[in-house]
Amino acid sequence: MNERENLLARAKELNITHPANIGDDKLKAKIAEAKADAVENGEADPVDLVVVKGPERGRWRIGRKFTREATEIPLEDLDEDQLEALQNDPELIVSFS
């Protein structure tokens, strides 16, 4: 699944309505706002996405290729070993949102 598909799936999960031609940056902002509201209202955990960036040439880890473009992975899609492998790889930048 590419980043656009991930964004659209995340927006659907959060019941975010948007025009079909919405830009990725605006959709990311709407998702962030909906997540913040859900956390504030006690409806969601504050951390539910793992964001991974790799080197320019790319880096394969846990069966996925990570490049300089951020890849968002729902936390529930990763098991403990996969998360540990990402965090312990010195060529990957791992953050949470």
PyMOL commands that place a pseudoatom at each C-alpha (Angstrom):
pseudoatom trace, name=CA, resn=MET, resi=1, chain=A, elem=C, hetatm=0, pos=[0.000, 0.000, 0.000]
pseudoatom trace, name=CA, resn=ASN, resi=2, chain=A, elem=C, hetatm=0, pos=[1.444, 3.405, -0.927]
pseudoatom trace, name=CA, resn=GLU, resi=3, chain=A, elem=C, hetatm=0, pos=[1.306, 6.493, 1.270]
pseudoatom trace, name=CA, resn=ARG, resi=4, chain=A, elem=C, hetatm=0, pos=[-1.812, 7.886, -0.449]
pseudoatom trace, name=CA, resn=GLU, resi=5, chain=A, elem=C, hetatm=0, pos=[-3.686, 4.622, 0.070]
pseudoatom trace, name=CA, resn=ASN, resi=6, chain=A, elem=C, hetatm=0, pos=[-2.572, 4.559, 3.712]
pseudoatom trace, name=CA, resn=LEU, resi=7, chain=A, elem=C, hetatm=0, pos=[-3.847, 8.099, 4.217]
pseudoatom trace, name=CA, resn=LEU, resi=8, chain=A, elem=C, hetatm=0, pos=[-7.204, 7.327, 2.618]
pseudoatom trace, name=CA, resn=ALA, resi=9, chain=A, elem=C, hetatm=0, pos=[-7.586, 4.164, 4.712]
pseudoatom trace, name=CA, resn=ARG, resi=10, chain=A, elem=C, hetatm=0, pos=[-6.688, 6.060, 7.898]
pseudoatom trace, name=CA, resn=ALA, resi=11, chain=A, elem=C, hetatm=0, pos=[-9.178, 8.823, 7.051]
pseudoatom trace, name=CA, resn=LYS, resi=12, chain=A, elem=C, hetatm=0, pos=[-11.880, 6.192, 6.530]
pseudoatom trace, name=CA, resn=GLU, resi=13, chain=A, elem=C, hetatm=0, pos=[-11.071, 4.574, 9.899]
pseudoatom trace, name=CA, resn=LEU, resi=14, chain=A, elem=C, hetatm=0, pos=[-11.428, 7.966, 11.575]
pseudoatom trace, name=CA, resn=ASN, resi=15, chain=A, elem=C, hetatm=0, pos=[-14.673, 8.777, 9.683]
pseudoatom trace, name=CA, resn=ILE, resi=16, chain=A, elem=C, hetatm=0, pos=[-13.118, 11.862, 8.104]
pseudoatom trace, name=CA, resn=THR, resi=17, chain=A, elem=C, hetatm=0, pos=[-15.084, 13.283, 5.210]
pseudoatom trace, name=CA, resn=HIS, resi=18, chain=A, elem=C, hetatm=0, pos=[-13.066, 14.938, 2.463]
pseudoatom trace, name=CA, resn=PRO, resi=19, chain=A, elem=C, hetatm=0, pos=[-13.218, 15.724, -1.241]
pseudoatom trace, name=CA, resn=ALA, resi=20, chain=A, elem=C, hetatm=0, pos=[-11.789, 13.036, -3.525]
pseudoatom trace, name=CA, resn=ASN, resi=21, chain=A, elem=C, hetatm=0, pos=[-9.132, 15.414, -4.817]
pseudoatom trace, name=CA, resn=ILE, resi=22, chain=A, elem=C, hetatm=0, pos=[-7.818, 16.494, -1.400]
pseudoatom trace, name=CA, resn=GLY, resi=23, chain=A, elem=C, hetatm=0, pos=[-4.051, 16.891, -1.295]
pseudoatom trace, name=CA, resn=ASP, resi=24, chain=A, elem=C, hetatm=0, pos=[-1.931, 14.606, 0.851]
pseudoatom trace, name=CA, resn=ASP, resi=25, chain=A, elem=C, hetatm=0, pos=[-0.786, 17.440, 3.134]
pseudoatom trace, name=CA, resn=LYS, resi=26, chain=A, elem=C, hetatm=0, pos=[-4.351, 18.574, 3.824]
pseudoatom trace, name=CA, resn=LEU, resi=27, chain=A, elem=C, hetatm=0, pos=[-5.448, 14.999, 4.434]
pseudoatom trace, name=CA, resn=LYS, resi=28, chain=A, elem=C, hetatm=0, pos=[-2.539, 14.478, 6.852]
pseudoatom trace, name=CA, resn=ALA, resi=29, chain=A, elem=C, hetatm=0, pos=[-3.619, 17.620, 8.712]
pseudoatom trace, name=CA, resn=LYS, resi=30, chain=A, elem=C, hetatm=0, pos=[-7.220, 16.406, 8.951]
pseudoatom trace, name=CA, resn=ILE, resi=31, chain=A, elem=C, hetatm=0, pos=[-6.033, 13.022, 10.233]
pseudoatom trace, name=CA, resn=ALA, resi=32, chain=A, elem=C, hetatm=0, pos=[-3.759, 14.670, 12.816]
pseudoatom trace, name=CA, resn=GLU, resi=33, chain=A, elem=C, hetatm=0, pos=[-6.625, 16.872, 13.983]
pseudoatom trace, name=CA, resn=ALA, resi=34, chain=A, elem=C, hetatm=0, pos=[-9.015, 13.923, 14.271]
pseudoatom trace, name=CA, resn=LYS, resi=35, chain=A, elem=C, hetatm=0, pos=[-6.405, 11.895, 16.175]
pseudoatom trace, name=CA, resn=ALA, resi=36, chain=A, elem=C, hetatm=0, pos=[-5.738, 14.779, 18.565]
pseudoatom trace, name=CA, resn=ASP, resi=37, chain=A, elem=C, hetatm=0, pos=[-9.477, 15.132, 19.193]
pseudoatom trace, name=CA, resn=ALA, resi=38, chain=A, elem=C, hetatm=0, pos=[-9.798, 11.389, 19.826]
pseudoatom trace, name=CA, resn=VAL, resi=39, chain=A, elem=C, hetatm=0, pos=[-6.899, 11.419, 22.283]
pseudoatom trace, name=CA, resn=GLU, resi=40, chain=A, elem=C, hetatm=0, pos=[-8.269, 14.513, 24.028]
pseudoatom trace, name=CA, resn=ASN, resi=41, chain=A, elem=C, hetatm=0, pos=[-11.670, 12.845, 24.387]
pseudoatom trace, name=CA, resn=GLY, resi=42, chain=A, elem=C, hetatm=0, pos=[-10.128, 9.615, 25.681]
pseudoatom trace, name=CA, resn=GLU, resi=43, chain=A, elem=C, hetatm=0, pos=[-11.239, 7.678, 22.603]
pseudoatom trace, name=CA, resn=ALA, resi=44, chain=A, elem=C, hetatm=0, pos=[-7.750, 6.670, 21.385]
pseudoatom trace, name=CA, resn=ASP, resi=45, chain=A, elem=C, hetatm=0, pos=[-4.240, 6.044, 22.583]
pseudoatom trace, name=CA, resn=PRO, resi=46, chain=A, elem=C, hetatm=0, pos=[-1.840, 8.907, 21.894]
pseudoatom trace, name=CA, resn=VAL, resi=47, chain=A, elem=C, hetatm=0, pos=[0.533, 6.688, 19.894]
pseudoatom trace, name=CA, resn=ASP, resi=48, chain=A, elem=C, hetatm=0, pos=[-0.986, 4.637, 17.113]
pseudoatom trace, name=CA, resn=LEU, resi=49, chain=A, elem=C, hetatm=0, pos=[1.342, 5.089, 14.134]
pseudoatom trace, name=CA, resn=VAL, resi=50, chain=A, elem=C, hetatm=0, pos=[4.973, 4.201, 13.629]
pseudoatom trace, name=CA, resn=VAL, resi=51, chain=A, elem=C, hetatm=0, pos=[6.662, 6.529, 11.142]
pseudoatom trace, name=CA, resn=VAL, resi=52, chain=A, elem=C, hetatm=0, pos=[9.807, 5.175, 9.486]
pseudoatom trace, name=CA, resn=LYS, resi=53, chain=A, elem=C, hetatm=0, pos=[12.316, 6.908, 7.198]
pseudoatom trace, name=CA, resn=GLY, resi=54, chain=A, elem=C, hetatm=0, pos=[15.267, 5.172, 5.591]
pseudoatom trace, name=CA, resn=PRO, resi=55, chain=A, elem=C, hetatm=0, pos=[18.373, 6.228, 3.707]
pseudoatom trace, name=CA, resn=GLU, resi=56, chain=A, elem=C, hetatm=0, pos=[18.246, 7.663, 0.195]
pseudoatom trace, name=CA, resn=ARG, resi=57, chain=A, elem=C, hetatm=0, pos=[19.201, 4.335, -1.387]
pseudoatom trace, name=CA, resn=GLY, resi=58, chain=A, elem=C, hetatm=0, pos=[16.492, 2.582, 0.631]
pseudoatom trace, name=CA, resn=ARG, resi=59, chain=A, elem=C, hetatm=0, pos=[16.672, -0.071, 3.340]
pseudoatom trace, name=CA, resn=TRP, resi=60, chain=A, elem=C, hetatm=0, pos=[14.818, -3.365, 3.596]
pseudoatom trace, name=CA, resn=ARG, resi=61, chain=A, elem=C, hetatm=0, pos=[13.636, -4.345, 7.040]
pseudoatom trace, name=CA, resn=ILE, resi=62, chain=A, elem=C, hetatm=0, pos=[10.685, -6.506, 8.248]
pseudoatom trace, name=CA, resn=GLY, resi=63, chain=A, elem=C, hetatm=0, pos=[9.760, -7.301, 4.643]
pseudoatom trace, name=CA, resn=ARG, resi=64, chain=A, elem=C, hetatm=0, pos=[9.330, -3.636, 3.645]
pseudoatom trace, name=CA, resn=LYS, resi=65, chain=A, elem=C, hetatm=0, pos=[11.513, -1.142, 1.846]
pseudoatom trace, name=CA, resn=PHE, resi=66, chain=A, elem=C, hetatm=0, pos=[11.993, 2.179, 3.615]
pseudoatom trace, name=CA, resn=THR, resi=67, chain=A, elem=C, hetatm=0, pos=[13.182, 5.255, 1.738]
pseudoatom trace, name=CA, resn=ARG, resi=68, chain=A, elem=C, hetatm=0, pos=[13.643, 8.930, 2.605]
pseudoatom trace, name=CA, resn=GLU, resi=69, chain=A, elem=C, hetatm=0, pos=[9.868, 9.325, 2.250]
pseudoatom trace, name=CA, resn=ALA, resi=70, chain=A, elem=C, hetatm=0, pos=[8.086, 8.659, 5.545]
pseudoatom trace, name=CA, resn=THR, resi=71, chain=A, elem=C, hetatm=0, pos=[6.225, 5.372, 5.762]
pseudoatom trace, name=CA, resn=GLU, resi=72, chain=A, elem=C, hetatm=0, pos=[3.397, 5.227, 8.301]
pseudoatom trace, name=CA, resn=ILE, resi=73, chain=A, elem=C, hetatm=0, pos=[2.543, 1.847, 9.790]
pseudoatom trace, name=CA, resn=PRO, resi=74, chain=A, elem=C, hetatm=0, pos=[-0.316, 1.338, 12.249]
pseudoatom trace, name=CA, resn=LEU, resi=75, chain=A, elem=C, hetatm=0, pos=[1.211, 0.198, 15.534]
pseudoatom trace, name=CA, resn=GLU, resi=76, chain=A, elem=C, hetatm=0, pos=[-1.224, -2.719, 15.763]
pseudoatom trace, name=CA, resn=ASP, resi=77, chain=A, elem=C, hetatm=0, pos=[0.177, -4.073, 12.452]
pseudoatom trace, name=CA, resn=LEU, resi=78, chain=A, elem=C, hetatm=0, pos=[3.606, -4.665, 14.009]
pseudoatom trace, name=CA, resn=ASP, resi=79, chain=A, elem=C, hetatm=0, pos=[4.524, -7.368, 16.466]
pseudoatom trace, name=CA, resn=GLU, resi=80, chain=A, elem=C, hetatm=0, pos=[7.078, -6.741, 19.210]
pseudoatom trace, name=CA, resn=ASP, resi=81, chain=A, elem=C, hetatm=0, pos=[9.973, -8.259, 17.235]
pseudoatom trace, name=CA, resn=GLN, resi=82, chain=A, elem=C, hetatm=0, pos=[9.233, -6.163, 14.142]
pseudoatom trace, name=CA, resn=LEU, resi=83, chain=A, elem=C, hetatm=0, pos=[9.054, -2.962, 16.153]
pseudoatom trace, name=CA, resn=GLU, resi=84, chain=A, elem=C, hetatm=0, pos=[12.309, -3.813, 17.900]
pseudoatom trace, name=CA, resn=ALA, resi=85, chain=A, elem=C, hetatm=0, pos=[14.001, -4.545, 14.550]
pseudoatom trace, name=CA, resn=LEU, resi=86, chain=A, elem=C, hetatm=0, pos=[12.955, -1.135, 13.228]
pseudoatom trace, name=CA, resn=GLN, resi=87, chain=A, elem=C, hetatm=0, pos=[14.060, 0.727, 16.339]
pseudoatom trace, name=CA, resn=ASN, resi=88, chain=A, elem=C, hetatm=0, pos=[17.425, -1.048, 16.513]
pseudoatom trace, name=CA, resn=ASP, resi=89, chain=A, elem=C, hetatm=0, pos=[18.348, -0.447, 12.863]
pseudoatom trace, name=CA, resn=PRO, resi=90, chain=A, elem=C, hetatm=0, pos=[20.890, 2.403, 12.780]
pseudoatom trace, name=CA, resn=GLU, resi=91, chain=A, elem=C, hetatm=0, pos=[19.949, 3.317, 9.196]
pseudoatom trace, name=CA, resn=LEU, resi=92, chain=A, elem=C, hetatm=0, pos=[16.285, 3.949, 9.993]
pseudoatom trace, name=CA, resn=ILE, resi=93, chain=A, elem=C, hetatm=0, pos=[14.665, 6.906, 11.698]
pseudoatom trace, name=CA, resn=VAL, resi=94, chain=A, elem=C, hetatm=0, pos=[11.678, 5.710, 13.717]
pseudoatom trace, name=CA, resn=SER, resi=95, chain=A, elem=C, hetatm=0, pos=[9.155, 8.006, 15.361]
pseudoatom trace, name=CA, resn=PHE, resi=96, chain=A, elem=C, hetatm=0, pos=[5.632, 7.694, 16.688]
pseudoatom trace, name=CA, resn=SER, resi=97, chain=A, elem=C, hetatm=0, pos=[2.486, 9.738, 16.118]
for i in range(1, 97): cmd.bond("trace and resi %d" % i, "trace and resi %d" % (i + 1))
show_as sticks, trace
zoom trace
